[in-house]
Amino acid sequence: MQNYKSPVYNVIAVPIEKIVANNYNPNMVAPPEMKLLELSIWEDGYTMPCVCYYIKESDQYEIVDGFHRYMVMKTSKRIREREKGMLPVSVIEKDLSNRMASTIRHNRARGMHNVELMSNIVSELSRAGMSDQWIMRNIGMDKDELLRLKQISGLAELFANKEFGMSDDWKECD
């Protein structure tokens, strides 16, 4: 890959209206950390671009990494005004499974995850035909963690759309 050029060398300014969130990001940030992120962006500016995939059909940029930086722009009037509604974006060209893997790699390198959303991603990647080896290699998990997440997603699918409660027979026993 002698001629490879990292996407960060081609950062572009994208109008916030053209950016959309993905529906698979398992990363969550608590309100105090979101306030700190807003302060950080106010004090230091955007120091890292959001990573996006360009969707030609709709002329939109789907977030792969940087959802919370994007949300700061959407929710902070002072930052949106100062930045003139433009978000720094680095564009990657990957299919959905590889974008999901990229999101997880970015998130895992930073810290916390939502287990339920992670299990949903593992389930989606499995349904997309990605092998266990592919999933482990591309989203940085070992066999035990993959098995646990598959078990969680399997249980969730098993009990989806079921109502739970006490039967009338049980209530009569009281």
Stockholm file with secondary structure:
# STOCKHOLM 1.0

chainA/1-174         MQNYKSPVYNVIAVPIEKIVANNYNPNMVAPPEMKLLELSIWEDGYTMPCVCYYIKESDQYEIVDGFHRYMVMKTSKRIREREKGMLPVSVIEKDLSNRMASTIRHNRARGMHNVELMSNIVSELSRAGMSDQWIMRNIGMDKDELLRLKQISGLAELFANKEFGMSDDWKECD
#=GR chainA/1-174 SS CTTCCCGGGGCEEEEGGGEECCSCCCCCCCHHHHHHHHHHHHHHCCCSCEEEEEETTTTEEEEEECHHHHHHHHHCHHHHHHTTTEEEEEECCCCHHHHHHHHHHHHHHHCCCCHHHHHHHHHHHHHTTCCHHHHHHHHTCCHHHHHHHHHHHHHHHHHTTCCCCCCHHHHHTC
#=GC SS_cons         CTTCCCGGGGCEEEEGGGEECCSCCCCCCCHHHHHHHHHHHHHHCCCSCEEEEEETTTTEEEEEECHHHHHHHHHCHHHHHHTTTEEEEEECCCCHHHHHHHHHHHHHHHCCCCHHHHHHHHHHHHHTTCCHHHHHHHHTCCHHHHHHHHHHHHHHHHHTTCCCCCCHHHHHTC
//
